[in-house]
Amino acid sequence: MREHVSYVTLDRPDALNALTPAMRDRLVELLGQASADPAVRAVVLTGTGRGFCAGADLRGTTGGGERITGDVARVLRLGAQRLIAAVLDCEKPVLAAVNGTAAGLGAQLALACDLVLAAESARFIEVFVRRGLVPDGGAAYLLPRLAGPRRAKELMFFGDAVPAAEAERMGLVNRVVPDAELAKTAHEWAARLAAGPTRALALTKHLVNGALDTDRPAAFAAEAWAQEINMTTEDAREGLRAFAERRGPEFRGR
């Protein structure tokens, strides 16, 4: 961690950072720790090598053998879905710096983040249809909210690779930068997030994510209570003092 930013790097470049169960569980653990640690005020998630994340490591997995009804659903709930939920529920802003291919669960891992920077060489692939599988890892939840239902179906029905520039046009990423500038830009964005009012950002994240699943009265009520809670924080008081004193605020994340 540096400058209150937790940097989480997938480091299995020989497999395009495909997630083993152990890696997946470690990510969940790290996101939980970042959420609870007051010293952490932002998280950056990236990968090494040519890939951001090629998805779940399916080597050794086949369609053969006996399956007991409920096994697959249980594995998904406790595995891929738990990982995506850990990103969505993290109380700190999570920034994805997508350095290469993000496929399958890897694509969902990036898209679940609050902000997404993509290198020019990055691409996003909803690869499930190529394997005869239903999209999982929250794909059918995330994609329609980002790109709309028709574009989401196109991505999931065909499984075509989406280059970074097209992903930006579709609203899947915030910004595309040259490969050599990805790490620098991610650090700059993360530093800005870490210097912000951390609790206000957490409540803002909660409001935006929740608003996609609720009606107007519930969204307005949540907004009012979030502001009520936020006004008890040190950062809110500092922000108001700084405004009155005509100076820049110095937020402490509390």
N, C-alpha and C positions, 0 to 999 in steps of 0.2 A: 504494500500500500504506500502511496506517496500523495502528498497534498490532499489527504482525506478521500482519495479515490482508490477503490479496490479494483485491481486489474486481474481478470480471470482469463487465462489463455488455454485453449484446447491444444494440447501438444502431442499429437499422434500423427505427424505429417505423412508417414508412410501409408496410412490408411485414410488420408484426407480427413483426419480427425473424426472418423466414425465413432459414435459413442458406444462404449461397452457399458454394461450395467453398473460397473464400479465407477466409471467416469460420470455417468448420469447421476448416480447417488451423491457423488462428491460435489457436483454442480448444485444440486438441491441443498446440500449442507452449507456450501459457501454462500449461496444466496440468502439462506436463513440467517447465517452469521452476520452478513452485511446488513440485513434488515434490522437486526437487533443491536448492532454496535454503533453507539453514538459517534465514534471516531470516523466511521465510514459515511460519507455524504453523497457518493455516486459510485456506480459500478460500470466498468468497461468489459465487455465480453468480445473476445476475438479468437483467432486461430493462427497456427503456424503453417508455413508451407503454402501449397497451391490451393488449399481448401479451407473454408471456414468450418464446415461440418458436413460430411456426406450422409448424415442421418444415423440411424441406429445400426450398429454392427450386426448384420444378419448372417455372417458366415457361420456355417454349422446349423442354420435354421432351414428346414425343408418342409414341404407340405405333407410328408409322410408321417407314419407313426400314429398311435392312438391319441386322440384328444378328448378330454373330458369337457363337457359343456360348462362354460364359465371361466375356463382357464385363460383364454385369450383376453377376455374383457378384464379379468383381474390383473393380468400383467400390464395391460395398458393403463388402467387406473393407477396402479402403484408405480408405474414406470414413466412412460412418455407424458401422460397427462399430469402427473405430479410435477414433472420438470417444468412444463409450460406454466402450470399454476404458480410455481415458485417464482418465475420471472414476473408474471402478472401481479402477484401479491407482494412482491418485494417492496418495502416501504421506502426504498431509495431509488432514484432514477437509474434505469439500466440502459446503457448505450451499447448497441451492437456495432462493431467495426468489422464489416464483412470483407475479408481479404481475398476470397476466392469462391469456389462453388459452395452453395448452401442448398442441400437437397434433402427431400423428405423431412424427417424430424429436424434436421439442421436448418431447413428453411423456416419451419415453425419456430424454432429457437430464436432465430434472428427477428422474425416478424412479431414475436410476442414482446420484444423489447420496446421501451418507450420511445427511443430515437434510434434510427438506423442510418449509419454511414456506410457507403459501399465503394470499394475500389473499382476502377474502370473495368478491371478484369473479372469482377464478381458476376455471378449468375445465380438465378434461383430456379429450382426445379421441383415441382410436385411429382415426384418420381413414382408414386405408388401405382398408378395405372399401368406402368411398364412391367410391374411385378404381379399384376392381377389382383392388387390389393385395394381396399378402401382407404382413402386418406385418413390419417390419424394424427395424434399429437396436437389436436385442436385445429386442424386445417380448416374444417368446415365451419368452425366458429370464427377464426381469425380472418380468413381471406375475404368472405363477403363483406365484412366490416371495413376492410381496407380498400378493396377494389370493386365492390358491388357484386351481386350474385351472378350476373352473366359472365363477367370476367373471371370470377372465381371458378365457375363451371368450366370455362375454356381451359384454364390452367390445370384443373384437376382431371378433366376428360382426356386431354391430349398429352399432358406430361412434358410439354416442350420446355426447353431451357429459355429463361427470360433474362436477357442481358441487363446489366446494371442500368444503362440509360433508359431502357424500356420500363424497368421496375420503378425508376424515379417518376416517369410519366404516369404510371398507373397508381402512384401513391403508396407503393410498397416500401420505399425508402425516402429518407429526408433529403439526402444529397449524395451525389457521386463525385469522387475526387480521384486524381491520378494515384496510381498504386503507391508511388513513393511518398505521397503526402497523407496517406490514410492514418498512420500512427500519430503523426503530428496533429492532424485535425481532430482526431479522437481525443487526444490529450487536451487540446484547447477547449473542446466542447465539455469534456468531463470536468475540467478545472472551473469552468463557468457554472456548471451544475453544483459542484461542491462548494462554491462560494455563495450559493443561493440560500434562501430560507428553507431548510431541509424539511421541516414538518409541514410547511405550506405546500411544498412540492409533493410530499406524500399524500396529503389530502386532495390536492389537485388531480393526481394520478388516480386516486380512488374515485373521485367524482366523474372523471372522463370515462374510465372503464365501466363504471356502474351505469352511466347515462345511456350506454348503448343497449342496456338490457331492461330498461324501466320506462315508465310513462312520465309525462311532464310533472304532475303533482309530486311524485316520489323524487324525481330529480331535483325539483326546487326545494323540497324539504331537506334532502341530503346536503344541498348546497348551503342552506341556512345553518344547519347544525355544524357543517364543516367550518364555516366562518366563525361560528360561536366557539368551537374548540380551538381554532387557530388563534383567536384573539387572546388566549391565555398564554401563548408562547412568548419567549424572550425576543425572538426574531420579529414578531409582529409589533411588539412595543418599540424595538429598535427602528424598524422601518418607518413607523409613524413619527418617532422623534427625529429621525434623519430628514424626513419630509418637512417637518416644521422648522428645523434648523437649516434647511437648504444645503444639505451635504449628502454625500453618498452613504448608504447604509453599510454597516459592518456586521454581517450575519454570522452567527456562531453555530447554527444548526440545532438550536434548542428552543 
